[in-house]
C-alpha cells in the first residue's frame, strides 16, 4: 500500500477525515477524485492551511495536511504552535521532502531543523518512518490519536520489512555489543548497509530504527547504552535539536554517560545535488558511515 492509497482508505472509512494541501499534490493526485469536497487545496498558503485545519479540528474533523516540510514547519510555525499546539488539536502534519530528500534544493528549501522545531511544541508528537513500508505501518496509529503530530513523510522504497508499529516504541533491528547505530527516517537504509559492512569487519553491531522521536523510546536508548560500547546517532538534520540532542537529554536525565558519535549536519546546510551525490558529499553512504565508525573506534582504542 502507498501513502496515497492509505489516505484514501482512511478518509473513506471515516467521514471526519479531511485531506488538505498547499498546492503540493505530488503524492496525493488521486485523493480529490476519491473523497470529493473533503479534499481541500488552499494554494501556496501554508499559514492559511494550518489555520483552516485548526478550525476544522475544532468542529470535530480530523485534518491530515500535506505540504513541503520546510514551509509547513517554518512558514506556518506560529500557526502550528498557537492554533494547533496550545489547543492540542488532532491536526496531522505531513511534511514532504524532509532532510536529504530535498536533495536538489538549496538552503531555503531544505528541512533539516524540522524535528527540533516540531518537538519543541508542547503536546506535539514527532515521527520519522524509515521508508514507505514503515510509513504505512505507522500512520494508522498516528492518525487515530487525539494528539497533534508531525510526520516526516518518506515514500522511498526500502529493502527491509518492518515490524508492526507501537506508538512511542523504537524498532530493534539487531543488537550489538561493540556499537549500536541509532537512526530515523530516510537514512535507515544507509545505516543498514553500514551495519552489514561493520559486521564484515568482525564487529558486533546493533541497529535501531527510532521511528518515534517524540515520544521517544527511552528504555531502548538506556538498553543500548548499557549493552553497547558505543552509540552512533545518524540523521539528515542539524546536530542541534535532533536525535543526538534527544540522546543527550535522556542520558543526563537518567544520570548516565556514554560514548556517542553523532553523524549530522553541524552548523550548516548541505550542498544540493542528486540524492546519491548529496549522500556521498556529506558522508552518509553506507560505506562512509561505516568508515566513520571504524575511525572513531580506532581513536577510542588509542585514547583508552
N, C-alpha and C positions, 0 to 999 in steps of 0.2 A: 504493500500500500504506500502511496505517496502522501506528502504533506497536503496537497490539494484534495486528494480523494478523502483523506481523513477530515478535512474541513467540511466538505460537502456532506459526508456521512453524519458528522456531529450535528451540523445545522439542520439536516432533515429529521434527525431523531429528537431534536429539542427546539421548539419554536422560539425559545428565549434567546437563542444564539443569533447574533448579528455579526457578519464579517465585514470589516471596514479596511480601507486602504487610502493612502495618499498618493494616488496615481502611480502605484508600483504593483503592476499585475503580472510580473514575470512568472510567479509560481501559482497564481490564482486566476488564470484566464478563464476557466470554465465555471467558476463559482457563481457568477451572476446568473448565468443561464439556469443553473440548478436551483438556486434559492430565491431568485427574483428580487423583490424590494428589500429583502434582508441583507443584501449586499450594497454597501454604500461607499462610493469613491468621492472623497472631498476635494480631490485635486492636490496640488503640491502645497498642502497646508497642514503640516503635522500638528501644530498647536490647536487648530480647529478640530482636527481628527480626534485628538485626546479629549478635548473639551466636550465634543459631542458624545464620545464613548462614555465619559463620566455621567453625562445627563441620562443616557440610555440605561446605564447601570443603576442609577437612582430609581428608575422606573421598572426595575425587575429584569432587564435584559442582561445577557452575558456577551459583551462585545469582545471579539477577537480582532485586534487591529494589527495590520501587516504593513510595515514601512521600512525604508532603508535604515539600518541600525544607527548610523551617525546622526541622522536628522531626527529620528524618533527619540533617541536618548538625550541629545544635546539641544536641538532647537526647541523641542517640546518639554524640556526638563521641568520647568516651573509648573506646567500644567499637570505633568505626571505626579510631581511631588505634592502639589496643592489640591488639585481636583480629584486625583485618584488615591494618592498615598495617605493624606490626612484623613480622608473618609474611609480608607481601606475598602475601596470598591473592587468588585471582581472583574476588573478590566485586564484582559490578557494581551500583553505586548509581545509581538513577534518581530524581532529585529533581523532584517535580511542583510546579507553580505557583511557580517561582522568580522573583525580581525583581519587575517590574511586573505579571507575570501573576497575582500575588496581589491584584490591584487593589482590591477592596472590603474587604480585611482590614487591620486595624491593625498596629501595630509588632510585636506578639507573633507574628504570622503572616507577617511579611514576611521573605523570604530575600534580603537584599541584602549579606550578608557571606559567603555560601557559597563563592564562588570563593576568597577569601582563606583561609578555614578549611581547605578541602579541599586546596588546593595547598601548604599548609604541612606536610602529612603526607608524609614521605619515601616515594617509590615510587608515590604516588597520582597517577593521570592525571586531568585535568580537561578536559571537552569541553562546548561550548555551541553546539548547532545553531541555525541561523537560522530554521528553520521545519520543518514535518513532512517535506517533501521532503528537506531536508538531514539531518534526524534519521534517517530510514530508510536513507539512503545511508551514514551514519557508523556506525551501531550494529553491523553485522556485523563490521567490523574491530575495534571496541572489545570486543565480547563474545567474540571468538575469541582475544583476547590473554590471556597469563598474568598480566598486571598487574591490580591493583585499579584501579577507575576510578569517577569521579563524572561523571554527565551531567545537565546542566540540560535536563530533558525539555521540549520545545517542540512541541506538537501543532497550532499555529496554521498555517493555510494561507497560502502566500505566492504572489507573482506571478512569482518567478524560478525557473528550472530550474537546479539546481546541478550542478557537475561531480563526477565520482567522487571519493571521499574517500581520502586517503592520510594515515595517522597522522602527526601532528606537522607537517602542512603546512597553510598557510592557502590560501584561495581568492581569487585576484586577480580581481576583477570587471572593473575597469578601472584604468588608470594615469593619473596626472595630475601635471603639473609644478608647479602652484600650491599645491594642497592635496590631501592624501590622508586619507580617512576610514577609521579602523580601528574595526571594530565586531564584536560577537559576539552571538549569541542573538536574542531577540525583536526587538530594535531594528534589526536588519538592514534590514527593510522601510522603516522611517522614514529610515534613512541612505541607502537607495537613492533615496527621494524627494528627500532633501536634495541629493544629488549631482546629480540632474536639474535642480533649481532653481538650483543654483550654476553649472551649465554654461550655463543660460539667461542668466546674468549675465556670460558671457564668460570664465569661469574654466576652466582645465584641471584636472579633478577626478578623483582616484583613489579607489577604493573597495576595501577588503579585508575579506572575511569571515574572521575569525581562526579560527573553528571550534575549534581546539585551543589551549588556554591552558597546558596542561602535558602533554606537551612543547609548547613554543611555537616557531613558525617564525621563528627569529632572522634567517635570511638574508633573508626577505621584509621584516622590520622594517628591517634595515640598508639594503636596496634602496630602501625608501620614504624613509628619512632622506636618502640621498644623491641622490635624484632628485625630491624634492618640497620646496617652500619651507616648508611647514607640515604637521604631523600633527595630527589630531583623534582623540582616543580617546572612544568613545561606549559607555556601559554603564549598565544598570539595576542598579547595585551601588554600594557605598560607594567613595569615591575611594581609600581605603587598601586595598591588597592585591589590587586587580583589574588591569585591563588597563593603566591609567596607571602603576601600580607596576611591572608587568612590562616596559613600555617603558623606564621609568627605569632599572631594574636592568640591562636589556640594553645600553642605551647607555653606562652607567657602566662596565660590564664591558668593552665594546669601546672605551672612551676616546673616545666621540663625544658631540656635543651636538646638539640640535635644538630648533626652536620647536614646542612641543606645547600644544595647547588640550585640557584634559580636560573632558569633559561627563559628570558622575557626581553621585552624592549625596554632599555634603560634610558629614560630622558630623551627619547627621540621617536620620530615616526619612521616607518620603513620605506625603503626605496621602491617605488611602484614598478611593476613589470608583469610578465606572465607568471602565473602562480608557481610553476616549477622553478623559475628564476628567482622569485622572491624567497622561496624556501632555501635555495642554495646560497643566495647572497646573505641572508640573515642567519644562516646556520641552523636551520630547523628541518633538514632532511633527516631520515633515519640514520644515515651514515654519520652526519655531523653531530647529531645528538649523542650517538654512541661514542664518538671521538672525544667530545667534551667531557663526558662522564669518565672515560678511561683516563684522560689527562688529570681530572680533578682527583680521582682515586690515587693516582701515582703521586700527586703533590701531597695528598693526605698521608700516604705512607711515609714520604720523606720527612714531613713535619712531625710525624709520630715517632 
